[in-house]
Amino acid sequence: EDPDMAPLLYDKETFYTRRIYDRISDCWNRPISGKPGARINVIKRTSDNGNKSYKLHLDKTTECLNLGSYNYLGFADDWNNTCGDKVRKGLQEWRVSCCSSSAEAGYTAAHDELEKCIAKFLGKEAALVYSMGYGTNTSTLEVLGGKGSLIVSDALNHTSIINGCRAAKAKIKPFKHNDENDLEEVLQQAIAKGQTTKNGEYKPWKKIIVVVEGIYSMEGEICRLRQIVEVVKKYKAYIYVDEAHSIGALGKTGRGVCEHTGVDTSEVDVLMGTFSKSFGGMGGYIAASREVVNFVKAHSGGTLYTNSLSPTVVTQILTAFRIITGEDGTTLGREKLDKIKSNANYFRSELRR
């Protein structure tokens, strides 16, 4: 290292890497060959320098049961039979990338169709598509939160939500995980005390946004949305629901946590979701009133500065939507929704034995 420069890494970080992470790093980041289906072929690798780097043995693989995938409805397994033909056709028509942001030359008729499809599916006025699921939260919350605003966030919310809240110029207060009683107490205190001013005068918050997840990804718990919505509306706050892990998989018709808990989507101000789980694609969306969507579209870095979602992936998502809703003329979507429910119930019951 150059003695005249500040260290790039600190002792604590290098100790963890050298003494802990390097020794067990072979447990993660394992490359696979073939499709990411229910079973995957893990490529063998070896290291001769203490796991600092690896040599891949491409001719040697181990078949493993895949318990680390987002492949909720199995589109990665049956892709050739369910989505392949339409996606290949879409590739010929639109190519892989628009090479531009949505605000410039990266918005196609396919993107417009997908946004209308999402809005209709969720019963919202409008929707906005992003090229990254993680970036959907970080880019949207940064815009919705502002100076003088308060974001009340579930204590176990995803990192993308946390970073989106931090990027906003809003005050952040957590509430106990999935606890509507603690949420009510936090809202009561926030409204009673208002913002902190230099002269100690009372100043109300410009707006309060409560952020929760439909299914909490690390815990697998379903949000108590009915109870939380009642508290949010009682105190005239807004609610933002992250449906990354629930849209397309939860509810009788795959419409997510609102359908599962009996909450009308009109009661939720902003619905967020991703396409990397149930739809076999990538990217994310928000669905809300046209006013909110237009505001976010005009101010979000995810639409102004980031390459738009690949139109080929858009074709994949649209095809998956048609299967899930039965618009393809088959019962395959219904069968997939029934299957994920039965699989989850079976797995849960076996764990309890």
KAQUI-V900759 format. One line per field, one symbol per residue. phi: phi as a letter, one per 40 degrees, with the letter a starting at -180 (. if undefined). burial: # if it has 16 or more other C-alpha atoms within 10 Angstrom, else .. A space follows every 50 residues. Layout:
phi = ???
burial = ???
//
This chain:
phi = .cccbcccbcdccccccccbcdcbcccbfccbbgccccbbbcccabbbbg gcabbcbccbbbcbccbbbcccbgcccbdccbbdcccccccccbgcbcfa cccbbbbbccccccccccdcdbgbcaabbbcacdcccccccdcccadgbb bbbddbccdccdcccccccbcbbcbddfbcccdccccdcccccgccbccg ccbcccabbcbbbcbcccbgcccccdcccccdcdbfcbbbbcbdbbcgbb gdbgcgccccbgcccccbcbbbabbcbcbgbagaabbaccccccccdcbc ccbcbbdcddcccdcdccccdccccgccgbbccccccccccccccccccc ccc
burial = .........................#.....#...###.######..... #.........#........########.#..###.###.##..#...#.# ###..###.##..######..#.#######################.### ########.################.##.#..##.##..##..##..... ....#.###########....#####.##.##....############## #.#########.#.#..#####################...##..##..# ####.################.###.......##.#####.......... ...
//
